[in-house]
């Protein structure tokens, strides 16, 4: 799987769409995990987009780091 995009939703409902793993991790680091409501990761296998929207913040960070 390859990174496609990552949407980070903060507790105040602000939403940021990231186009790289590095950008995603930088935003998470800047805001801290306690201010993040959810992280929605989309990956691509070259044909289809797969969604990972039901992971915890910690699981999402681990997934991003493995992409």
KETORGU-648380 format. One record per atom (N, C-alpha, C): chain; residue in three letters; atom name; x, y, z. Coordinates in nm, 2 decimals, m for minus. Atoms other than C-alpha are relative to their C-alpha. Example, Ala and Ser with C-alpha at 12.3 -4.5 7.8 and 13.67 -1.06 7.14 Angstrom:
// residues 2
PT   chain   resn   name        u        v        w
PT       A    ALA      N     0.09    m0.12     0.00
PT       A    ALA     CA     1.23    m0.45     0.78
PT       A    ALA      C     0.09     0.12     0.00
PT       A    SER      N    m0.09    m0.11     0.00
PT       A    SER     CA     1.37    m0.11     0.71
PT       A    SER      C    m0.08     0.11     0.08
This chain:
// residues 67
PT   chain   resn   name        u        v        w
PT       A    UNK      N     0.08    m0.12     0.00
PT       A    UNK     CA     0.00     0.00     0.00
PT       A    UNK      C     0.09     0.12     0.00
PT       A    UNK      N    m0.07    m0.13     0.01
PT       A    UNK     CA     0.11     0.35    m0.08
PT       A    UNK      C    m0.09     0.11     0.06
PT       A    UNK      N     0.07    m0.11    m0.05
PT       A    UNK     CA     0.01     0.67     0.09
PT       A    UNK      C    m0.08     0.07    m0.11
PT       A    UNK      N     0.08    m0.08     0.10
PT       A    UNK     CA    m0.27     0.86    m0.09
PT       A    UNK      C    m0.03     0.14     0.07
PT       A    UNK      N     0.03    m0.12    m0.08
PT       A    UNK     CA    m0.39     1.12     0.17
PT       A    UNK      C    m0.03    m0.03     0.14
PT       A    UNK      N     0.03     0.01    m0.14
PT       A    UNK     CA    m0.45     1.18     0.53
PT       A    UNK      C    m0.08     0.12     0.05
PT       A    UNK      N     0.08    m0.11    m0.05
PT       A    UNK     CA    m0.73     1.39     0.69
PT       A    UNK      C     0.01    m0.01     0.15
PT       A    UNK      N    m0.01    m0.01    m0.15
PT       A    UNK     CA    m0.67     1.50     1.05
PT       A    UNK      C    m0.11     0.10     0.04
PT       A    UNK      N     0.11    m0.08    m0.05
PT       A    UNK     CA    m0.97     1.62     1.24
PT       A    UNK      C     0.03     0.03     0.15
PT       A    UNK      N    m0.03    m0.04    m0.14
PT       A    UNK     CA    m0.90     1.82     1.56
PT       A    UNK      C    m0.13     0.01     0.08
PT       A    UNK      N     0.11    m0.01    m0.09
PT       A    UNK     CA    m1.12     1.84     1.86
PT       A    UNK      C    m0.10     0.12    m0.02
PT       A    UNK      N     0.09    m0.11     0.03
PT       A    UNK     CA    m1.25     2.18     1.75
PT       A    UNK      C    m0.06    m0.01    m0.14
PT       A    UNK      N     0.06     0.04     0.13
PT       A    UNK     CA    m1.36     2.02     1.42
PT       A    UNK      C     0.07     0.06    m0.12
PT       A    UNK      N    m0.08    m0.05     0.11
PT       A    UNK     CA    m1.09     2.19     1.22
PT       A    UNK      C     0.05    m0.13    m0.08
PT       A    UNK      N    m0.04     0.11     0.08
PT       A    UNK     CA    m0.99     1.96     0.93
PT       A    UNK      C     0.12     0.04    m0.09
PT       A    UNK      N    m0.12    m0.03     0.09
PT       A    UNK     CA    m0.65     1.94     0.75
PT       A    UNK      C     0.02    m0.13    m0.08
PT       A    UNK      N    m0.03     0.11     0.09
PT       A    UNK     CA    m0.58     1.72     0.45
PT       A    UNK      C     0.14     0.01    m0.04
PT       A    UNK      N    m0.15     0.01     0.03
PT       A    UNK     CA    m0.22     1.61     0.41
PT       A    UNK      C     0.02    m0.08    m0.12
PT       A    UNK      N    m0.03     0.07     0.13
PT       A    UNK     CA    m0.06     1.49     0.09
PT       A    UNK      C     0.13    m0.08     0.02
PT       A    UNK      N    m0.12     0.08    m0.02
PT       A    UNK     CA     0.24     1.32     0.25
PT       A    UNK      C     0.00    m0.05     0.14
PT       A    UNK      N    m0.01     0.05    m0.14
PT       A    UNK     CA     0.33     1.11     0.55
PT       A    UNK      C     0.07     0.10     0.09
PT       A    UNK      N    m0.07    m0.09    m0.08
PT       A    UNK     CA     0.58     1.36     0.67
PT       A    UNK      C    m0.08     0.12     0.04
PT       A    UNK      N     0.09    m0.11    m0.03
PT       A    UNK     CA     0.33     1.64     0.65
PT       A    UNK      C    m0.10    m0.04     0.11
PT       A    UNK      N     0.09     0.05    m0.09
PT       A    UNK     CA     0.08     1.43     0.84
PT       A    UNK      C     0.06    m0.01     0.14
PT       A    UNK      N    m0.06     0.02    m0.13
PT       A    UNK     CA     0.32     1.34     1.12
PT       A    UNK      C     0.04     0.13     0.06
PT       A    UNK      N    m0.03    m0.13    m0.05
PT       A    UNK     CA     0.43     1.70     1.15
PT       A    UNK      C    m0.12     0.07     0.06
PT       A    UNK      N     0.12    m0.06    m0.05
PT       A    UNK     CA     0.08     1.82     1.20
PT       A    UNK      C    m0.04    m0.07     0.13
PT       A    UNK      N     0.03     0.07    m0.13
PT       A    UNK     CA     0.02     1.55     1.46
PT       A    UNK      C     0.09     0.04     0.11
PT       A    UNK      N    m0.10    m0.04    m0.10
PT       A    UNK     CA     0.34     1.65     1.64
PT       A    UNK      C    m0.03     0.14     0.04
PT       A    UNK      N     0.03    m0.14    m0.04
PT       A    UNK     CA     0.24     2.02     1.63
PT       A    UNK      C    m0.12     0.01     0.09
PT       A    UNK      N     0.13    m0.01    m0.08
PT       A    UNK     CA    m0.11     1.97     1.77
PT       A    UNK      C     0.00    m0.09     0.12
PT       A    UNK      N     0.00     0.09    m0.11
PT       A    UNK     CA    m0.04     1.68     2.00
PT       A    UNK      C    m0.12    m0.10    m0.01
PT       A    UNK      N     0.11     0.10     0.01
PT       A    UNK     CA    m0.25     1.36     2.02
PT       A    UNK      C    m0.12     0.04     0.08
PT       A    UNK      N     0.12    m0.03    m0.08
PT       A    UNK     CA    m0.48     1.50     2.29
PT       A    UNK      C    m0.09     0.10    m0.07
PT       A    UNK      N     0.08    m0.10     0.07
PT       A    UNK     CA    m0.61     1.77     2.05
PT       A    UNK      C    m0.06    m0.06    m0.13
PT       A    UNK      N     0.04     0.07     0.12
PT       A    UNK     CA    m0.68     1.52     1.77
PT       A    UNK      C    m0.12    m0.08     0.02
PT       A    UNK      N     0.12     0.08    m0.01
PT       A    UNK     CA    m1.03     1.38     1.73
PT       A    UNK      C     0.01    m0.13    m0.08
PT       A    UNK      N    m0.01     0.12     0.09
PT       A    UNK     CA    m0.96     1.14     1.44
PT       A    UNK      C     0.10     0.03    m0.11
PT       A    UNK      N    m0.09     0.00     0.11
PT       A    UNK     CA    m0.71     1.06     1.17
PT       A    UNK      C    m0.06    m0.10    m0.10
PT       A    UNK      N     0.06     0.08     0.11
PT       A    UNK     CA    m0.85     0.93     0.84
PT       A    UNK      C     0.11    m0.02    m0.11
PT       A    UNK      N    m0.11     0.03     0.10
PT       A    UNK     CA    m0.59     0.75     0.62
PT       A    UNK      C    m0.06    m0.06    m0.12
PT       A    UNK      N     0.04     0.06     0.12
PT       A    UNK     CA    m0.64     0.67     0.26
PT       A    UNK      C     0.13    m0.05    m0.07
PT       A    UNK      N    m0.11     0.06     0.07
PT       A    UNK     CA    m0.40     0.44     0.08
PT       A    UNK      C    m0.04    m0.05    m0.14
PT       A    UNK      N     0.03     0.05     0.14
PT       A    UNK     CA    m0.37     0.32    m0.28
PT       A    UNK      C     0.09    m0.12    m0.03
PT       A    UNK      N    m0.08     0.12     0.05
PT       A    UNK     CA    m0.26    m0.01    m0.43
PT       A    UNK      C     0.03     0.02    m0.15
PT       A    UNK      N    m0.02    m0.02     0.14
PT       A    UNK     CA    m0.24     0.15    m0.77
PT       A    UNK      C    m0.12    m0.01    m0.09
PT       A    UNK      N     0.13     0.02     0.07
PT       A    UNK     CA    m0.59     0.05    m0.87
PT       A    UNK      C    m0.12     0.06     0.08
PT       A    UNK      N     0.11    m0.04    m0.09
PT       A    UNK     CA    m0.81     0.13    m0.57
PT       A    UNK      C     0.05     0.08     0.12
PT       A    UNK      N    m0.03    m0.07    m0.13
PT       A    UNK     CA    m0.82     0.36    m0.27
PT       A    UNK      C    m0.06    m0.07     0.11
PT       A    UNK      N     0.05     0.07    m0.12
PT       A    UNK     CA    m0.85     0.19     0.06
PT       A    UNK      C    m0.01     0.10     0.12
PT       A    UNK      N     0.02    m0.09    m0.11
PT       A    UNK     CA    m0.98     0.38     0.37
PT       A    UNK      C     0.03    m0.07     0.13
PT       A    UNK      N    m0.02     0.04    m0.13
PT       A    UNK     CA    m0.86     0.34     0.72
PT       A    UNK      C    m0.04     0.11     0.09
PT       A    UNK      N     0.06    m0.11    m0.08
PT       A    UNK     CA    m1.09     0.55     0.93
PT       A    UNK      C    m0.05    m0.04     0.14
PT       A    UNK      N     0.05     0.05    m0.13
PT       A    UNK     CA    m1.17     0.34     1.23
PT       A    UNK      C     0.12    m0.03     0.10
PT       A    UNK      N    m0.11     0.03    m0.09
PT       A    UNK     CA    m0.82     0.33     1.39
PT       A    UNK      C     0.01     0.11     0.11
PT       A    UNK      N    m0.02    m0.10    m0.11
PT       A    UNK     CA    m0.73     0.50     1.72
PT       A    UNK      C     0.11     0.09    m0.05
PT       A    UNK      N    m0.11    m0.10     0.04
PT       A    UNK     CA    m0.49     0.80     1.70
PT       A    UNK      C     0.13    m0.07     0.01
PT       A    UNK      N    m0.12     0.07    m0.01
PT       A    UNK     CA    m0.21     0.58     1.82
PT       A    UNK      C     0.02    m0.10    m0.11
PT       A    UNK      N    m0.01     0.09     0.11
PT       A    UNK     CA    m0.28     0.31     1.56
PT       A    UNK      C     0.02     0.07    m0.13
PT       A    UNK      N    m0.01    m0.07     0.12
PT       A    UNK     CA    m0.31     0.57     1.29
PT       A    UNK      C     0.15     0.05    m0.01
PT       A    UNK      N    m0.13    m0.04     0.01
PT       A    UNK     CA     0.03     0.71     1.38
PT       A    UNK      C     0.10    m0.11    m0.04
PT       A    UNK      N    m0.08     0.12     0.03
PT       A    UNK     CA     0.18     0.36     1.37
PT       A    UNK      C    m0.01    m0.03    m0.15
PT       A    UNK      N     0.02     0.03     0.14
PT       A    UNK     CA     0.02     0.30     1.03
PT       A    UNK      C     0.07     0.10    m0.09
PT       A    UNK      N    m0.07    m0.10     0.08
PT       A    UNK     CA     0.15     0.63     0.89
PT       A    UNK      C     0.15    m0.02     0.00
PT       A    UNK      N    m0.14     0.02    m0.01
PT       A    UNK     CA     0.50     0.55     1.01
PT       A    UNK      C     0.04    m0.12    m0.08
PT       A    UNK      N    m0.04     0.12     0.07
PT       A    UNK     CA     0.49     0.21     0.83
PT       A    UNK      C    m0.02     0.02    m0.15
PT       A    UNK      N     0.02    m0.02     0.14
PT       A    UNK     CA     0.39     0.37     0.49
PT       A    UNK      C     0.12     0.05    m0.07
